[in-house]
Amino acid sequence: MKSLKLFALLAIALAYATPSQAACTGTCSISASAVLHGGNTSYAATASADATKVDYYVDGVLMSTSFGSPWNTSVGFPTVAPGAHTFKAIGTFSGGTVETAPQSIFVGDTEICQGGDFGCAIASGGVVCWGEGSAGQLGNGGTLDSLVPVPVTNASGGATSVVCGAYHACAIVNGAAVCWGHNSDGQIGDGTLTSRTVGQSVSGLTSGVVQLSSGDFTTCATLSTGAVKCWGDNYFGQIGDGTTTSRTAPVAVSGISGATMVATGRADSCAIVSGALKCWGDGSYGGLGNGANTSSLTAVAVSGMSSGVTWATVGIGWSCAVQSGAAKCWGYNPGGELGNGTIDTSGMNDHDSNVPVSVSGLSSGVQNMSASEFTTCAVTSSGAASCWGLGDDGELGDGFDYSNSPTSPHLSTTPVAVSGHGSGTLFVAAPAALPGATCDLNNAHFYCWGDNSQKQLGNGGTPAKSLAPARVSGL
């Protein structure tokens, strides 16, 4: 069974601020918003006629300034890294200044993803997909494969992020969740089990969606209210509603409010709530990180992660998070996925961990991570990308052909640098299935590497695999 989604590229957060008026004479009215993502960052404000300037701040840093109505500005750089941030605007008026109330926002959904032998990305405000299309996962109305990106129907304008499952994909389009592809377990979320070859609205999620995550056959969303909803496969309790009943439409995750991010995989899910991490689902190999090897149908606290968590990602039986800039992983470790230099002995689970362990060499400056079937990747604040775990077909991107390695399985138990992407990377996404492809967003362009047997690199179909990053055609 093809695996988990590829939690890919950087994404978008939208924030609306409420004014907090100081000593300002006149109308002095302002509201502001920010759309933050990898390739371009946009700021907008509505201000009264007496305004003369609007300054936009993220995490207290001046990012952009507008000097006249309309108060809109769009800049390629500086971009905002994935994770939790605070946005505000300061309006200058003829009678003084007004600062909008700080608004928590989250940047971190995907602008590129890899599913089971197909990929998708955001391009010019729409979604494009490439690779295998037999289940309708390319979203263009058909079931044929494509060597290069093709547009997804009903996701051609206002798309801000995209995530991939095994054979389905979902996007945020004008604040709404839209999904397409295989629908065996209700992962499309439209209340049916009917597969869709074009984008389909998710029931009840027509606005207020700020972040998406997808596992093999499960999808989850974080809403502007801080609620988390999930739908699709629930065999392991990964939906988090206290049952193992699969859902064809979104249901609320029990006990989760005030969330800033959700991450889901094949059998587990996690959410960041007020800087703390909670997980639910299959805990057989310690994948819930709470010191036990038991499953839970509702959220449990991850050991040692009660604060400082800014990012989370879920693989198959293991998960990872960024806490105070450090990368930590826990759970199943058959291919060195925990990144601490260990690996399970064949047929045993002697190096699994049911509590978080530190990833070698990534104790500070980590911004985001991506876990998938048997590969984990990370990006640091310097823009350097690295991966570890299994890499038979070049999924680690370090230029080494692990298929010729004398060891079996062919892997790295500690992070290795992605070739040519030591800077300028905003997000790297591990492959959803092996053999598979890894992708990233680097210097405003999309790249993929690894297996290309199903044309999942999106570069026209050649070569059969790439050991280092290759640019996706037209992106």
C-alpha positions as CSV (number, residue, x, y, z in Angstrom):
1,M,0.0,0.0,0.0
2,K,1.5,3.3,-1.0
3,S,2.4,5.5,1.9
4,L,1.9,8.8,3.4
5,K,1.7,12.2,2.0
6,L,4.7,14.3,1.3
7,F,4.5,17.3,3.5
8,A,6.1,19.6,1.1
9,L,6.8,23.2,0.7
10,L,6.2,26.4,2.4
11,A,2.8,27.9,2.6
12,I,0.4,30.5,3.5
13,A,-1.0,32.1,6.5
14,L,-3.7,34.8,6.5
15,A,-4.2,37.2,9.4
16,Y,-6.6,40.0,10.0
17,A,-5.7,42.5,12.7
18,T,-7.9,44.6,15.0
19,P,-6.8,48.2,15.7
20,S,-5.6,49.2,19.1
21,Q,-5.7,53.0,19.0
22,A,-3.3,55.1,21.0
23,A,-3.2,58.9,21.0
24,C,-4.3,59.8,17.5
25,T,-6.5,62.6,16.5
26,G,-8.8,62.1,13.5
27,T,-10.4,59.0,12.1
28,C,-7.2,56.9,12.5
29,S,-8.8,53.7,11.3
30,I,-6.8,50.7,10.0
31,S,-7.1,46.9,9.5
32,A,-4.4,44.8,7.9
33,S,-3.7,41.3,6.6
34,A,-0.7,39.3,5.4
35,V,-0.4,36.4,3.0
36,L,3.0,34.8,3.6
37,H,4.6,32.1,1.5
38,G,7.7,31.0,-0.2
39,G,7.8,32.7,-3.5
40,N,6.1,35.9,-2.7
41,T,4.8,37.8,0.4
42,S,1.9,40.1,0.2
43,Y,0.6,42.7,2.7
44,A,-2.6,44.7,2.5
45,A,-4.5,47.2,4.7
46,T,-7.7,49.2,4.7
47,A,-7.1,52.6,6.2
48,S,-9.0,55.9,6.7
49,A,-8.4,58.8,4.4
50,D,-6.1,60.6,6.9
51,A,-3.5,57.8,6.7
52,T,-0.1,58.6,5.2
53,K,1.9,55.4,5.6
54,V,1.4,51.7,6.7
55,D,4.3,49.6,8.1
56,Y,4.0,45.8,8.2
57,Y,5.8,43.8,10.9
58,V,6.4,40.1,11.3
59,D,7.8,39.0,14.7
60,G,8.6,42.7,15.4
61,V,10.7,43.0,12.2
62,L,9.7,45.6,9.6
63,M,9.0,43.7,6.4
64,S,7.4,46.2,4.1
65,T,5.9,49.7,3.9
66,S,3.1,51.2,1.8
67,F,2.9,55.0,1.2
68,G,-0.5,55.4,-0.4
69,S,-3.9,53.9,-1.1
70,P,-4.4,51.1,-2.1
71,W,-2.2,50.0,0.8
72,N,-1.2,46.8,-0.8
73,T,2.4,45.7,-1.3
74,S,3.9,42.5,-2.7
75,V,7.6,41.6,-2.2
76,G,9.6,38.5,-3.2
77,F,12.0,38.9,-0.2
78,P,12.3,38.9,2.7
79,T,10.2,35.8,2.9
80,V,8.9,34.4,6.1
81,A,10.0,30.9,7.2
82,P,7.5,28.1,8.0
83,G,6.2,28.1,11.6
84,A,4.4,30.2,14.1
85,H,4.7,34.0,13.8
86,T,3.1,37.3,15.0
87,F,1.9,39.9,12.5
88,K,0.9,43.5,13.0
89,A,0.7,46.8,11.1
90,I,1.3,50.3,12.2
91,G,-0.6,53.1,10.4
92,T,0.8,56.6,10.4
93,F,-2.0,59.3,10.2
94,S,-1.9,63.1,10.1
95,G,-2.9,63.0,13.8
96,G,-0.6,60.2,15.1
97,T,-0.1,56.5,14.7
98,V,-2.3,53.4,15.3
99,E,-1.0,49.9,15.9
100,T,-3.1,46.9,15.1
101,A,-3.4,44.2,17.7
102,P,-0.7,41.5,17.3
103,Q,-2.2,38.5,15.5
104,S,-0.8,34.9,15.7
105,I,-0.4,33.4,12.2
106,F,1.1,30.2,10.9
107,V,3.2,29.7,7.9
108,G,3.9,26.1,7.0
109,D,1.5,24.3,4.7
110,T,2.8,23.1,1.5
111,E,3.4,24.7,-1.9
112,I,4.8,21.5,-3.3
113,C,4.1,17.8,-2.3
114,Q,4.8,14.3,-3.5
115,G,2.2,11.5,-3.1
116,G,2.3,7.9,-4.3
117,D,4.2,8.5,-7.6
118,F,2.7,11.9,-8.3
119,G,3.5,15.5,-7.4
120,C,1.7,18.8,-7.1
121,A,2.6,22.4,-6.6
122,I,1.3,26.0,-6.4
123,A,1.9,28.0,-9.6
124,S,0.5,31.4,-10.5
125,G,-2.2,31.1,-7.9
126,G,-3.4,27.7,-9.1
127,V,-2.5,24.0,-8.4
128,V,-0.6,21.9,-11.0
129,C,0.1,18.2,-10.7
130,W,2.2,15.6,-12.6
131,G,3.2,11.9,-12.6
132,E,0.8,9.0,-12.2
133,G,-2.9,9.9,-12.8
134,S,-4.7,6.5,-12.7
135,A,-6.8,7.5,-9.6
136,G,-7.6,11.0,-10.8
137,Q,-4.9,12.5,-8.5
138,L,-3.7,14.9,-11.1
139,G,-7.1,16.7,-10.8
140,N,-7.4,17.6,-14.5
141,G,-10.5,15.6,-15.2
142,G,-8.8,12.5,-16.5
143,T,-6.9,9.4,-15.3
144,L,-3.9,9.6,-17.6
145,D,-0.3,10.1,-16.5
146,S,1.6,13.3,-17.3
147,L,5.3,13.9,-17.7
148,V,5.0,17.6,-16.8
149,P,2.7,19.7,-14.6
150,V,-1.0,20.1,-15.7
151,P,-3.6,22.4,-14.1
152,V,-6.0,21.1,-11.5
153,T,-9.6,21.9,-12.3
154,N,-11.4,24.0,-9.6
155,A,-8.1,25.1,-8.1
156,S,-7.0,27.6,-10.7
157,G,-7.2,30.8,-8.7
158,G,-6.6,31.7,-5.1
159,A,-4.7,28.5,-4.2
160,T,-2.2,29.0,-1.4
161,S,-1.1,25.5,-0.4
162,V,-1.3,21.9,-1.5
163,V,-0.8,18.5,0.3
164,C,-0.6,15.0,-1.2
165,G,-1.8,11.7,0.2
166,A,-1.1,8.2,-1.4
167,Y,-3.5,8.8,-4.3
168,H,-5.3,12.0,-3.5
169,A,-4.4,15.7,-2.9
170,C,-6.0,18.7,-1.3
171,A,-5.4,22.4,-1.5
172,I,-6.5,25.6,0.3
173,V,-8.3,27.7,-2.4
174,N,-9.5,31.1,-1.2
175,G,-9.6,29.9,2.4
176,A,-11.6,26.7,1.5
177,A,-10.4,23.1,1.4
178,V,-10.6,21.4,-2.0
179,C,-9.6,17.7,-2.6
180,W,-9.4,15.3,-5.6
181,G,-8.3,11.8,-6.5
182,H,-8.8,8.4,-4.8
183,N,-11.6,8.3,-2.2
184,S,-11.6,4.8,-0.8
185,D,-11.8,5.9,2.8
186,G,-13.5,9.3,2.5
187,Q,-10.3,11.2,2.3
188,I,-11.8,13.7,-0.2
189,G,-14.2,14.8,2.6
190,D,-17.3,15.5,0.5
191,G,-19.5,13.0,2.3
192,T,-19.0,10.2,-0.3
193,L,-16.7,7.4,-1.2
194,T,-16.7,8.5,-4.9
195,S,-13.3,9.3,-6.3
196,R,-12.9,12.7,-8.0
197,T,-10.9,13.6,-11.0
198,V,-11.3,17.4,-10.4
199,G,-11.2,19.5,-7.3
200,Q,-14.2,18.9,-4.9
201,S,-15.2,21.1,-2.0
202,V,-14.7,19.5,1.4
203,S,-18.0,19.5,3.4
204,G,-18.2,22.3,5.9
205,L,-14.8,23.8,5.1
206,T,-15.6,26.5,2.6
207,S,-13.8,29.2,4.6
208,G,-11.4,29.7,7.5
209,V,-8.9,26.9,6.6
210,V,-5.4,28.0,7.4
211,Q,-3.4,24.8,7.2
212,L,-3.7,21.2,5.8
213,S,-2.0,17.9,6.3
214,S,-2.5,14.6,4.6
215,G,-1.5,11.0,5.4
216,D,-2.0,8.0,3.1
217,F,-5.8,8.0,3.2
218,T,-6.5,10.6,6.0
219,T,-6.6,14.4,5.7
220,C,-6.7,17.0,8.5
221,A,-7.1,20.8,8.6
222,T,-6.4,23.6,11.1
223,L,-9.0,26.3,11.2
224,S,-8.7,30.0,11.9
225,T,-10.7,29.2,15.2
226,G,-7.9,27.0,16.4
227,A,-10.0,23.8,15.9
228,V,-8.6,20.8,14.1
229,K,-10.8,18.6,11.9
230,C,-9.9,15.3,10.2
231,W,-11.5,12.9,7.8
232,G,-10.9,9.7,5.8
233,D,-9.2,6.5,7.1
234,N,-9.4,6.0,10.9
235,Y,-8.3,2.4,11.3
236,F,-5.6,3.4,13.9
237,G,-7.7,6.2,15.5
238,Q,-5.6,8.8,13.6
239,I,-8.7,11.1,13.2
240,G,-8.7,11.6,17.0
241,D,-12.5,11.6,17.6
242,G,-12.3,8.7,20.1
243,T,-13.3,6.1,17.6
244,T,-11.8,3.9,14.8
245,T,-14.7,4.7,12.4
246,S,-13.6,6.2,9.1
247,R,-15.2,9.5,8.2
248,T,-16.3,10.8,4.8
249,A,-16.6,14.4,6.1
250,P,-14.6,16.4,8.6
251,V,-15.1,15.8,12.3
252,A,-13.5,17.6,15.2
253,V,-10.5,16.2,17.0
254,S,-11.4,15.6,20.6
255,G,-9.8,17.8,23.2
256,I,-7.9,20.1,20.7
257,S,-8.5,23.8,20.7
258,G,-6.2,26.8,20.1
259,A,-4.1,24.7,17.6
260,T,-1.6,26.3,15.2
261,M,-0.6,23.2,13.3
262,V,-1.7,19.7,12.6
263,A,0.4,16.9,11.1
264,T,-1.0,13.5,10.1
265,G,0.6,10.3,8.7
266,R,-0.4,6.8,7.9
267,A,-1.5,5.9,11.4
268,D,-0.8,8.8,13.8
269,S,-1.5,12.5,14.0
270,C,-0.2,15.4,16.1
271,A,-1.1,19.0,16.8
272,I,0.7,22.0,18.3
273,V,-1.4,23.7,21.0
274,S,0.0,26.8,22.7
275,G,3.5,25.6,21.9
276,A,2.9,22.1,23.3
277,L,2.7,18.9,21.2
278,K,-0.1,16.3,21.5
279,C,-0.4,13.2,19.4
280,W,-3.0,10.4,18.9
281,G,-3.4,7.1,16.9
282,D,-1.1,4.1,16.7
283,G,1.6,4.0,19.4
284,S,2.8,0.4,18.8
285,Y,6.5,1.5,18.3
286,G,6.4,4.5,20.7
287,G,5.1,6.8,17.9
288,L,3.0,8.9,20.3
289,G,6.2,9.9,22.2
290,N,4.6,9.7,25.6
291,G,6.9,7.1,27.1
292,A,4.5,4.2,26.2
293,N,4.1,1.7,23.4
294,T,0.3,1.8,23.4
295,S,-2.2,3.5,21.1
296,S,-4.6,6.3,22.0
297,L,-7.9,7.3,20.3
298,T,-7.6,10.8,21.8
299,A,-4.7,13.3,22.1
300,V,-1.9,12.6,24.6
301,A,1.0,14.9,25.6
302,V,4.4,14.1,24.1
303,S,7.1,13.7,26.8
304,G,9.2,16.8,27.3
305,M,7.3,18.9,24.7
306,S,5.0,21.0,26.8
307,S,6.4,24.3,25.3
308,G,8.6,25.7,22.6
309,V,7.3,23.5,19.8
310,T,7.0,25.3,16.4
311,W,6.8,22.5,13.9
312,A,5.6,18.8,13.7
313,T,5.6,16.1,11.1
314,V,4.4,12.5,11.2
315,G,5.9,9.5,9.3
316,I,4.9,5.8,9.5
317,G,5.3,4.9,13.1
318,W,7.6,7.7,14.0
319,S,7.2,11.5,14.3
320,C,9.5,14.5,14.6
321,A,9.2,18.1,15.9
322,V,11.2,21.3,16.2
323,Q,11.5,22.5,19.8
324,S,13.3,25.7,20.5
325,G,15.2,25.3,17.2
326,A,16.3,21.7,17.9
327,A,15.2,18.7,15.8
328,K,13.8,15.7,17.8
329,C,12.3,12.4,16.7
330,W,10.7,9.4,18.3
331,G,9.0,6.1,17.4
332,Y,9.9,3.4,14.8
333,N,13.5,3.3,13.6
334,P,13.9,0.5,11.0
335,G,15.9,2.7,8.6
336,G,17.6,5.3,10.8
337,E,14.6,7.7,10.6
338,L,15.2,9.1,14.0
339,G,18.5,10.6,12.8
340,N,20.5,9.9,16.0
341,G,23.0,7.4,14.5
342,T,21.1,4.3,15.4
343,I,19.0,1.7,13.6
344,D,16.9,-1.2,14.6
345,T,18.6,-4.6,14.3
346,S,16.9,-6.6,11.6
347,G,13.6,-8.1,12.9
348,M,13.9,-6.3,16.2
349,N,12.9,-2.9,17.6
350,D,15.9,-2.4,19.8
351,H,16.5,1.2,18.7
352,D,13.0,2.5,18.6
353,S,12.3,5.3,21.1
354,N,9.0,6.1,22.8
355,V,10.2,9.5,23.9
356,P,11.9,12.2,21.8
357,V,15.6,11.9,21.0
358,S,17.9,14.6,19.5
359,V,18.8,14.4,15.8
360,S,22.5,14.4,15.3
361,G,23.9,17.8,14.3
362,L,20.6,19.6,14.4
363,S,20.5,21.0,17.9
364,S,19.7,24.6,16.9
365,G,18.5,26.7,14.0
366,V,16.0,24.2,12.6
367,Q,13.0,25.7,11.0
368,N,11.0,22.8,9.7
369,M,11.0,19.1,9.1
370,S,9.3,16.5,6.9
371,A,8.8,12.8,7.7
372,S,7.3,10.3,5.3
373,E,7.5,6.5,4.7
374,F,11.2,5.9,5.6
375,T,12.9,9.3,5.0
376,T,13.2,12.4,7.2
377,C,14.4,15.9,6.1
378,A,15.0,19.2,7.7
379,V,15.8,22.9,6.8
380,T,17.8,25.2,9.0
381,S,17.5,29.0,9.3
382,S,20.5,29.3,7.0
383,G,18.5,27.7,4.2
384,A,20.4,24.4,4.3
385,A,18.5,21.2,3.5
386,S,19.4,17.8,4.8
387,C,17.8,14.3,4.8
388,W,18.4,10.9,6.5
389,G,16.9,7.4,6.5
390,L,16.4,5.2,3.4
391,G,17.6,6.4,0.1
392,D,18.0,3.6,-2.4
393,D,17.0,5.7,-5.4
394,G,18.5,9.1,-4.4
395,E,15.8,10.3,-2.1
396,L,18.4,11.8,0.3
397,G,19.6,14.1,-2.5
398,D,23.3,14.1,-1.5
399,G,24.5,12.8,-4.9
400,F,25.3,9.3,-3.6
401,D,23.8,6.2,-5.3
402,Y,22.8,4.2,-2.2
403,S,21.7,1.4,-4.5
404,N,25.4,0.6,-4.9
405,S,26.1,0.7,-1.2
406,P,27.6,-2.5,0.3
407,T,25.2,-2.1,3.2
408,S,21.7,-3.3,3.2
409,P,19.3,-1.5,3.6
410,H,20.9,1.5,1.9
411,L,20.6,4.5,4.2
412,S,22.1,7.2,6.4
413,T,21.3,7.2,10.1
414,T,22.4,10.8,10.5
415,P,21.6,13.9,8.3
416,V,23.4,14.3,5.0
417,A,23.4,17.6,3.1
418,V,21.2,17.9,0.0
419,S,23.5,18.6,-2.9
420,G,23.6,22.3,-4.0
421,H,21.0,23.3,-1.5
422,G,23.1,24.5,1.4
423,S,21.3,27.8,1.3
424,G,18.2,29.4,0.0
425,T,15.9,26.5,0.9
426,L,12.6,27.2,2.6
427,F,11.1,23.8,2.9
428,V,12.1,20.2,1.9
429,A,9.6,17.4,1.7
430,A,10.4,13.8,2.1
431,P,8.9,11.2,-0.3
432,A,5.5,9.7,0.4
433,A,6.6,6.3,-0.8
434,L,9.7,4.4,-1.7
435,P,10.9,4.3,-4.3
436,G,9.9,7.9,-4.3
437,A,11.0,11.5,-4.9
438,T,11.9,14.3,-2.5
439,C,11.2,17.9,-3.3
440,D,12.0,21.4,-2.0
441,L,11.5,25.1,-2.6
442,N,14.8,26.7,-3.1
443,N,15.4,30.3,-4.2
444,A,11.7,30.6,-5.4
445,H,11.9,27.5,-7.6
446,F,10.7,23.9,-7.2
447,Y,13.1,21.0,-7.3
448,C,12.7,17.2,-6.9
449,W,15.1,14.3,-6.8
450,G,15.0,10.5,-6.3
451,D,13.0,7.9,-8.2
452,N,11.4,9.0,-11.6
453,S,9.9,5.6,-12.7
454,Q,6.4,7.2,-12.7
455,K,7.6,10.6,-13.9
456,Q,7.2,12.0,-10.4
457,L,10.1,14.4,-10.8
458,G,8.0,16.5,-13.2
459,N,10.9,17.1,-15.5
460,G,9.6,15.4,-18.6
461,G,10.4,11.9,-17.7
462,T,14.2,11.6,-17.8
463,P,16.4,10.3,-16.3
464,A,15.0,7.2,-14.5
465,K,16.2,8.7,-11.2
466,S,18.1,11.8,-10.1
467,L,20.6,11.7,-7.2
468,A,20.6,15.5,-6.8
469,P,17.9,18.2,-7.1
470,A,16.4,18.7,-10.6
471,R,14.1,21.6,-11.3
472,V,10.4,20.8,-12.0
473,S,9.5,21.8,-15.6
474,G,8.3,25.4,-15.8
475,L,8.4,25.9,-12.0
